[in-house]
Amino acid sequence: MYYEHIIVTLQSGIIYKTMTTIQPFLIYNTLTRQKELFRPLVEGRVGMYVCGPTVYGDAHLGHARPAITFDLLYRYLMHQGYKVRYVRNITDVGHLEHDADDGEDKIAKKARLEQLEPMEVAQYYTNRFHDAMAALNCLPPSIEPHATGHIIEQQQLVSQILDNGYAYESNGSVYFDIEKYNNDYKYGILSGRTLENIKDASRDTLAGVGEKRNQADFALWKKAAPEHIMHWPSPWSEGFPGWHCECTAMGRKYLGERFDIHGGGLDLVFPHHECEIAQAQASLGHPMVTYWMHNNMITIDGKKMGKSYNNFITLPQFFAGEHERLERGYSPMTIRFFILQAHYRSTVDFSNEALQSAEKGLARLMDGWKALKRLKEGQKVKGQPQIEMNYVDTLRRNCYDAMNDDMASPMVISHLFDACRVLNSVADKKASVTADVVAALTDVFRTFAFDILGLSEEIDMSNKAREEAFGKVVDMVLEQRQQAKAEKNWPLSDKIRDDLAALGFEVKDTKDGFAWSLNK
């Protein structure tokens, strides 16, 4: 199934509209285990919720992957003309140490160890998370709700589930009744697990939790132990919400009882997203999310990178090169390119070799962009083949088709590399190109490399420092010329000007002193 799409380009100061045929937008729905045509619930609008970080430490490479994956989706939906409300939460309470129903809150534990208020820990690492996301050129979400700011909404969710008969109170805590829910609906539809599988696993991981009817039941509200730092009053006890409640409560608060997309890492399919589906169905009587999307894992030595495995490398460490596994630092755009050059549903294994390869690929793409900018007026070479507009139309269509096939970013990059090859042939005077084709190529390159893939031209700080020092030296020489002119030493003044001109500098005298430029 294909459809007609109007492409708007600016060529020689004139807006052209070109009708091209591209395939519709398909995304892989984890719930149905197949690619599906994306159709939002409300025409022209998209509601998207993505699970954000638990802010008790610096974001690592594994956190960068969902951030970049769903930034790519966010950018592409907006490019398609949708008005998108993108909600990404901050987990600052209720995420227990072992992702189960016992242990200590991760942020509270960090606060206790460092003798800080829990909100100091949460705020500090939230700020650092924002800095890392900005460096990776991830657009900020439309709304970024905090779990601690939505305790009332989470309590309302728990009350609804209790009222509907799918939860029970036990010793001041409230648990979700999985067996009761499974009899009426089906628990495990996202992960493919059966209730018996879950029960068997729970006997080992949650042994000794005697206040539950079933060891597989998960906490909706936990009564706080006396030493627990973060707690709130509730109808059941002084306590805190279960980890799974926050996303369900905040998702429906900001996106409604039904919304389009819920995203996150593949490791959240079970138990977190499975529990979210059950909570929504049990409280509302219907599903809340149409499309469930999950990015695959970053691995290191074939094992998932994560704080729980103590094998992670934080993003600040990547940028600075300050980790024993890093040969050197890697720029934020190298990290972004490294992640985008693999499809979001495939695993990516960390290695210095892979990052250095990504660095070279990114440099190749940026060199192509620089070559394209130098061809703004077009370039004609006698006796050489000319790049036609139909090449650009095909390139654009191929890039759209790749994005529309479940965001195949590696294929988009491959098509842009092909464009770089063509640009190199023009630069080497093996082919020619007109100004109109250059304008159209510029539009395609900017659209896909920068607007959609979210790459940016990074400033090489070492080169910038050299350029600043270089400029100061030229200014100093010209100030000597100004002094010579003031002393009416015309021979020295002319010599300085002529010597600079011989080196390629154009010097102009102005009413304020002088101006110069380097003719490249």
Secondary structure as the mmCIF struct_conf table of DSSP 4:
data_model
#
loop_
_struct_conf.conf_type_id
_struct_conf.id
_struct_conf.beg_label_comp_id
_struct_conf.beg_label_asym_id
_struct_conf.beg_label_seq_id
_struct_conf.end_label_comp_id
_struct_conf.end_label_asym_id
_struct_conf.end_label_seq_id
STRN STRN1 TYR A 3 GLN A 11
TURN_TY1_P TURN_TY1_P1 SER A 12 GLY A 13
STRN STRN2 ILE A 14 ILE A 22
STRN STRN3 LEU A 26 ASN A 29
TURN_TY1_P TURN_TY1_P2 THR A 30 ARG A 33
STRN STRN4 GLN A 34 LEU A 37
BEND BEND1 LEU A 41 LEU A 41
STRN STRN5 VAL A 42 VAL A 42
TURN_TY1_P TURN_TY1_P3 GLU A 43 GLY A 44
STRN STRN6 ARG A 45 VAL A 50
STRN STRN7 THR A 54 THR A 54
BEND BEND2 VAL A 55 GLY A 57
STRN STRN8 HIS A 60 HIS A 60
HELX_RH_AL_P HELX_RH_AL_P1 LEU A 61 HIS A 79
TURN_TY1_P TURN_TY1_P4 GLN A 80 GLY A 81
STRN STRN9 LYS A 83 ARG A 88
STRN STRN10 ILE A 90 THR A 91
BEND BEND3 VAL A 93 VAL A 93
STRN STRN11 LEU A 96 LEU A 96
TURN_TY1_P TURN_TY1_P5 GLU A 97 HIS A 98
BEND BEND4 ASP A 99 GLY A 103
STRN STRN12 ASP A 105 ASP A 105
HELX_RH_AL_P HELX_RH_AL_P2 LYS A 106 GLU A 114
TURN_TY1_P TURN_TY1_P6 GLN A 115 GLN A 115
HELX_RH_AL_P HELX_RH_AL_P3 PRO A 118 ALA A 135
TURN_TY1_P TURN_TY1_P7 LEU A 136 ASN A 137
HELX_LH_PP_P HELX_LH_PP_P1 CYS A 138 PRO A 141
BEND BEND5 SER A 142 SER A 142
STRN STRN13 ILE A 143 ILE A 143
STRN STRN14 HIS A 146 HIS A 146
HELX_RH_3T_P HELX_RH_3T_P1 ALA A 147 HIS A 150
HELX_RH_AL_P HELX_RH_AL_P4 ILE A 151 ASP A 163
TURN_TY1_P TURN_TY1_P8 ASN A 164 GLY A 165
BEND BEND6 TYR A 166 TYR A 166
STRN STRN15 ALA A 167 SER A 170
TURN_TY1_P TURN_TY1_P9 ASN A 171 GLY A 172
STRN STRN16 SER A 173 PHE A 176
HELX_RH_AL_P HELX_RH_AL_P5 ILE A 178 ASP A 184
BEND BEND7 TYR A 185 TYR A 185
TURN_TY1_P TURN_TY1_P10 TYR A 187 SER A 191
HELX_RH_AL_P HELX_RH_AL_P6 LEU A 195 THR A 205
TURN_TY1_P TURN_TY1_P11 LEU A 206 GLY A 208
TURN_TY1_P TURN_TY1_P12 GLY A 210 GLU A 211
BEND BEND8 ARG A 213 ASN A 214
TURN_TY1_P TURN_TY1_P13 GLN A 215 ALA A 216
STRN STRN17 ALA A 219 LYS A 223
HELX_LH_PP_P HELX_LH_PP_P2 ALA A 224 ALA A 225
TURN_TY1_P TURN_TY1_P14 PRO A 226 GLU A 227
BEND BEND9 ILE A 229 ILE A 229
STRN STRN18 TRP A 232 TRP A 232
BEND BEND10 PRO A 235 TRP A 236
BEND BEND11 GLU A 238 GLU A 238
STRN STRN19 GLY A 239 PRO A 241
TURN_TY1_P TURN_TY1_P15 TRP A 243 HIS A 244
HELX_RH_AL_P HELX_RH_AL_P7 CYS A 245 LEU A 255
BEND BEND12 GLU A 257 ARG A 258
STRN STRN20 PHE A 259 GLY A 265
HELX_RH_3T_P HELX_RH_3T_P2 LEU A 266 LEU A 268
HELX_RH_PI_P HELX_RH_PI_P1 VAL A 269 HIS A 273
HELX_RH_AL_P HELX_RH_AL_P8 GLU A 274 LEU A 284
BEND BEND13 GLY A 285 HIS A 286
STRN STRN21 VAL A 289 ASN A 295
STRN STRN22 ILE A 298 ILE A 300
TURN_TY1_P TURN_TY1_P16 ASP A 301 GLY A 302
STRN STRN23 LYS A 303 LYS A 304
HELX_RH_3T_P HELX_RH_3T_P3 LYS A 307 TYR A 309
TURN_TY1_P TURN_TY1_P17 ASN A 310 ASN A 310
STRN STRN24 THR A 314 THR A 314
HELX_RH_AL_P HELX_RH_AL_P9 LEU A 315 ALA A 320
TURN_TY1_P TURN_TY1_P18 GLY A 321 GLY A 321
BEND BEND14 HIS A 323 HIS A 323
TURN_TY1_P TURN_TY1_P19 GLU A 324 ARG A 325
BEND BEND15 GLU A 327 ARG A 328
HELX_RH_AL_P HELX_RH_AL_P10 PRO A 332 LEU A 340
TURN_TY1_P TURN_TY1_P20 GLN A 341 GLN A 341
BEND BEND16 ALA A 342 ALA A 342
TURN_TY1_P TURN_TY1_P21 TYR A 344 ARG A 345
BEND BEND17 SER A 346 SER A 346
STRN STRN25 VAL A 348 PHE A 350
HELX_RH_AL_P HELX_RH_AL_P11 ASN A 352 LYS A 373
TURN_TY1_P TURN_TY1_P22 ARG A 374 GLU A 377
STRN STRN26 GLN A 379 GLN A 379
TURN_TY1_P TURN_TY1_P23 LYS A 382 GLY A 383
BEND BEND18 GLN A 384 GLN A 384
STRN STRN27 GLN A 386 GLN A 386
HELX_RH_AL_P HELX_RH_AL_P12 MET A 389 ASN A 404
STRN STRN28 ASP A 405 ASP A 405
TURN_TY1_P TURN_TY1_P24 ASP A 406 ASP A 406
HELX_RH_AL_P HELX_RH_AL_P13 SER A 409 ALA A 427
TURN_TY1_P TURN_TY1_P25 ASP A 428 LYS A 429
BEND BEND19 LYS A 430 ALA A 431
STRN STRN29 SER A 432 VAL A 433
HELX_RH_AL_P HELX_RH_AL_P14 ALA A 435 PHE A 445
HELX_RH_PI_P HELX_RH_PI_P2 ARG A 446 ILE A 452
BEND BEND20 LEU A 453 LEU A 453
HELX_RH_AL_P HELX_RH_AL_P15 MET A 461 ALA A 486
TURN_TY1_P TURN_TY1_P26 GLU A 487 LYS A 488
HELX_RH_AL_P HELX_RH_AL_P16 TRP A 490 ALA A 502
TURN_TY1_P TURN_TY1_P27 LEU A 503 GLY A 504
STRN STRN30 PHE A 505 THR A 510
TURN_TY1_P TURN_TY1_P28 LYS A 511 ASP A 512
STRN STRN31 GLY A 513 LEU A 518
#
